[in-house]
Amino acid sequence: MSILDTGVRNVRNVLRYTVGEGALSELPKLLAARRSEGTYSIVFFIDAFFKSQPDIIARLGITSDDKTVFVATEEEPSTDAIDQITIQLRDIGFAQPCAIVGMGGGITMDVAKAVSNLLTNGGKAEDYQGWDLIKTPGIYKVAIPTLSGTGAEATRTCVMTNKRTSLKLGMNSDFTVYDQIVMDPMLTATVPRSQYFYTGMDAYIHCVEALAGNYRNAIGDAYSRETINLCRQVFLEGDMMSPLNRERLMVASYLGGCAIATSYVGLVHPFSAGLSVVLGLHHCVANCIVMRAMQPYYPKEFDEFWKMVEKQEVDIPEGIARNLSDYQYEQLYASTIIHQKPLTNALGEEYRNTLTKEKVTKIFKQM
């Protein structure tokens, strides 16, 4: 059996979604239905940015019985951080809330997914880094994306870094999929332009990698093609942050997440993971930096990506992985080559013959 055959035959998508300007106003009503069936209390994971946005917080329907956790996003989630949050919630009586809400970008939505799984499955986050290791459904969960591109609102994984093993990997399971999404493009209006671009490119790159890979299926291809079509409209035609384009990108993010849930990423994401683990770069900007070295592997998309960068006048950091120590290049190699399935998808089962330590170091030095 090929390493790319996961055994997943019956793909699960998000059960329900609401989309459009003003969709956030539906949230209290959606949560009221959960409160009537469960333990009433809800845990809200909210990007710390929204501490300064009380008007938006007021629209969420938070009550005195609920717990709000503001998630700092300077660093991407670690297994230790997920464990600590889960323990704290249990200690204060939130072991079985009737719902969990994740409001923010990919980091916050992934934290909410991971905690939902741990509350019902026990153990530590690192125990579930891999494929289909979660055996019990998590707490009912609602995603409210405030950034568009990662697809975290739609995927069956939540990515975490184990700092002891340098493994950046997700809990990849049907039980990780959100039950409900609320997609309100008004929530992305205040995102800084550069961050909006970097994150949006995650959707584009997901689907470029999927369509160029060895593991393909008709539904995944259809999701990928439409995601790329929407990204072209957003990033090649006018202002990428117009109201129409913010809604388009929110839809592209969701569809890109659906695409990658039924296929695989390719070469960009393993190298991006190396930059995140070793140099502490956020995932989406790391993807864009990796694109500096991807012309031999994705030539047409490489040219299109840089047209988008030029059109939207966004700066992509350069020189990040040059002039590093031998030890850092060793770490970068180890943190990249460990991603067996994406690299097999991109280059075949003999990918290590292509990606020698010297070759990987050379690729990083182009960034």
Secondary structure, DSSP 8 states (H G I E B T S, - for coil): --TT-----S----SEEEESTTGGGGHHHHHHHHHTTS-S-EEEEEEGGGGG-HHHHHTT---TTSEEEEE--SS--BHHHHHHHHHHHHHTT-SS-SEEEEEESHHHHHHHHHHHHHHHH-S-GGGG-EES---S----EEEEESS-SS-TTT-S--EEEETTTTEEEEEESGGGS-SEEEE-GGGGTTS-HHHHHHHHHHHHHHHHHHHTSS---HHHHHHHHHHHHHHHHHHHSS-TTSHHHHHHHHHHHHHHHHHHHTS---SHHHHHHHHHHHH---HHHHHHHHGGG-TTTSHHHHHHHHHHHHHHT-----STTSS--HHHHHHHHHHHHT-HHHHHHHH-TTHHHHS-HHHHHHHHHT-
